[in-house]
Amino acid sequence: MHPVLLSFSLGDTEVVLRAYSTFYTLAWVVAVVVAVLVARWRGLSWWRALAVYAGALAVGIAGARLLDLGVNWSWYAEDLSRVYGLEFQGFSLDGGLVLALATGLGLSFLLRLPVWRLADSAVPALAAGIVLMRTGCFLNGCCFGTVTSLPWGVTFPSGSPAWASQLTTGKTGILGFVGMVRPVHPTQLYEMAAAVILAVVSVWLLRRGGARGGRPTPTGVPFLVFALGFNLFRLGNNALRVQPSTVSAPVWLYPTFYSIVAAGVAATLILLWLRDRGEVKEAY
């Protein structure tokens, strides 16, 4: 845990680079740059791709705030300025991804870009963004997991959110008052690993067939494989995460959300598979 990366004075002003805000900003910038570079490498108009990805990012950030507002409404009710505040807190990744996807779909049609090729090109960028964001979470100590005895469990220091959660829920007993913290699942690292593994699989699917003369993967499948795998992973990883005390949403909300999204992605994958075999007409 290292919530502050760098602190220095610039004249009379103290500049503090916090891990959470720094890595989230890096995630947004790097994701757009990587996506545009991959899209250009795959023969798409770079400036049109930039417009789509940048627009999707901007709306996605708003979507992340909207979903967090819905599940943490009691926290916002304490101070309504948090709704429109520019501080790096109060974002839910799932809401951002859903609205970013919808925006990217609309912009790609508007700018006459092939939807599935654009989506496939975004996979490395999505993985890079997720890795950077969860690095910020890990260094900040948030989004931590439940107590575990597994050898790779991570012990955050006294004063961390994990320590406070275990103290208030009685998991450390009286020893929590003297700084005891029990190891927890590093759910942030789990998510980073899942994003990288799924991205590698998706890129392999993207490149499969061409160099060796084999049958190429249908356009859109690499993205959908990444989306399906990541949603299923989030469904399991969510069960290992400790929910913040401010969460007002029912416990079934996220599992239901992930299940619905996974079902939709799986259905779309089946349609693409049938289309590739000529059993349904081209629809995209």
CORPEFEN-V27416 format. One record per pair of residues at least 12 apart in sequence whose ideal C-beta (glycine too) atoms are under 8 Angstrom apart, sorted by the first residue. I is the first residue (numbers start at 1). J is the second residue. D is the distance in whole Angstrom. If there is no record, write none. Layout:
BEGIN
i	j	d
I	J	D
I	J	D
END
This chain:
BEGIN
i	j	d
1	138	8
1	139	6
1	140	7
1	141	4
1	156	5
1	157	6
1	160	6
2	19	6
2	139	5
3	18	6
3	19	5
3	20	7
3	139	6
3	140	5
3	141	7
4	16	6
4	17	7
4	18	6
4	19	7
5	17	5
5	18	7
5	19	5
5	22	6
5	139	8
18	88	7
18	140	7
19	135	8
19	136	5
19	139	4
19	140	5
20	88	6
20	89	8
20	136	5
20	137	7
20	139	7
20	140	4
20	142	7
21	88	4
21	136	8
22	136	7
23	132	5
23	133	6
23	135	5
23	136	3
23	139	7
24	88	6
24	91	8
24	132	8
24	133	6
24	136	5
26	132	5
27	128	7
27	129	4
27	130	8
27	131	8
27	132	4
27	133	5
27	136	8
28	57	6
28	61	7
28	129	7
30	125	8
30	128	5
30	129	7
30	132	6
31	53	8
31	57	7
31	125	4
31	126	7
31	128	6
31	129	4
31	132	8
32	50	7
32	53	5
32	54	6
32	57	6
32	125	7
33	125	8
34	124	6
34	125	4
34	128	5
35	49	7
35	53	5
35	121	6
35	122	5
35	124	8
35	125	4
36	49	5
36	50	5
36	53	6
38	121	4
38	122	8
38	124	6
38	125	7
39	53	8
39	117	8
39	118	6
39	121	4
39	122	8
42	117	6
42	120	8
42	121	5
44	113	6
44	114	8
44	117	6
44	118	7
44	121	7
45	113	7
48	111	5
48	112	8
48	113	6
49	113	7
49	118	7
49	121	7
51	107	7
51	111	6
52	104	5
52	107	4
52	108	5
52	111	6
52	113	6
52	118	6
53	104	7
53	122	7
53	125	7
55	103	6
55	104	7
55	107	5
56	100	4
56	101	7
56	103	5
56	104	4
56	107	7
57	100	6
59	99	5
59	100	6
59	102	8
59	103	4
60	96	4
60	97	7
60	99	6
60	100	3
60	103	7
61	91	7
61	96	6
62	99	7
63	95	4
63	96	5
63	97	8
63	98	6
63	99	3
63	100	7
64	91	4
64	92	5
64	93	6
64	95	5
64	96	3
65	83	8
65	90	6
65	91	6
65	92	8
65	95	8
66	95	6
66	99	8
67	92	4
67	94	6
67	95	3
67	96	8
67	98	8
68	90	5
68	91	6
68	92	4
68	95	7
69	83	6
69	90	8
70	95	8
70	249	7
71	92	7
71	247	6
71	248	6
71	249	4
71	253	7
72	90	7
72	244	7
72	246	5
72	247	6
72	248	6
72	249	8
73	248	5
74	246	6
74	248	5
75	90	8
75	246	4
76	90	8
93	130	8
93	133	7
94	234	7
94	254	7
94	257	6
94	258	8
98	261	8
104	118	7
104	119	7
104	122	8
114	219	7
114	284	8
115	220	8
115	284	6
116	219	4
116	220	3
116	223	7
116	284	6
117	219	6
119	220	6
119	223	4
120	202	8
120	206	6
120	219	6
120	220	7
120	222	5
120	223	5
122	223	7
123	199	6
123	202	5
123	203	7
123	206	7
123	222	6
123	223	6
123	226	5
124	199	6
124	203	7
126	195	7
126	199	7
126	226	7
127	195	4
127	196	6
127	198	7
127	199	3
127	226	8
130	191	6
130	192	7
130	195	4
130	230	8
131	192	5
131	195	6
131	196	7
134	188	4
134	189	7
134	191	5
134	192	5
134	195	8
135	188	8
135	192	7
137	188	5
138	186	7
138	188	4
138	189	6
141	156	5
141	160	4
141	161	5
141	162	6
142	161	6
143	187	6
143	188	5
143	241	6
144	156	7
144	161	6
144	162	5
144	165	8
144	184	5
144	185	8
144	186	8
144	187	7
144	188	7
144	241	7
144	242	6
145	184	5
145	185	3
145	186	7
145	187	4
145	190	8
145	240	5
145	241	6
145	242	7
146	184	6
146	185	6
146	240	6
146	241	7
146	242	6
147	166	7
147	171	6
147	182	5
147	183	7
147	184	6
148	183	6
148	184	6
148	185	5
149	183	7
150	183	8
150	185	8
152	186	7
153	183	3
153	184	6
153	185	7
153	186	7
154	183	6
154	184	6
154	185	8
154	186	4
154	189	8
155	181	6
155	182	7
155	183	5
155	184	8
156	181	6
156	184	7
157	181	7
158	179	4
158	180	8
158	181	6
160	181	7
162	181	6
162	184	5
162	242	8
163	176	7
163	179	7
163	181	5
165	242	6
165	245	8
166	181	6
166	182	6
168	245	8
184	242	8
185	240	5
185	241	8
187	237	5
187	240	5
187	241	5
190	233	8
190	237	6
190	240	7
191	233	7
191	234	8
191	237	6
194	229	7
194	230	6
194	233	4
194	237	8
195	230	7
198	225	7
198	226	5
198	229	4
198	230	6
198	233	8
199	226	6
201	225	6
201	226	8
201	229	7
202	222	4
202	223	7
202	225	5
202	226	4
203	222	7
205	217	4
205	221	6
205	222	4
205	225	6
206	222	4
218	272	5
218	273	7
218	275	7
218	276	4
219	284	8
220	268	8
220	272	5
220	284	7
221	269	7
221	272	6
221	273	8
224	265	6
224	268	6
224	269	5
224	272	7
225	269	7
227	261	8
227	265	5
228	262	6
228	265	4
228	266	6
228	269	7
231	258	5
231	261	5
231	262	4
231	265	7
232	258	7
232	262	6
234	254	8
234	258	5
235	255	6
235	258	4
235	259	7
235	262	7
238	254	5
238	255	7
238	258	7
239	255	8
271	283	8
END
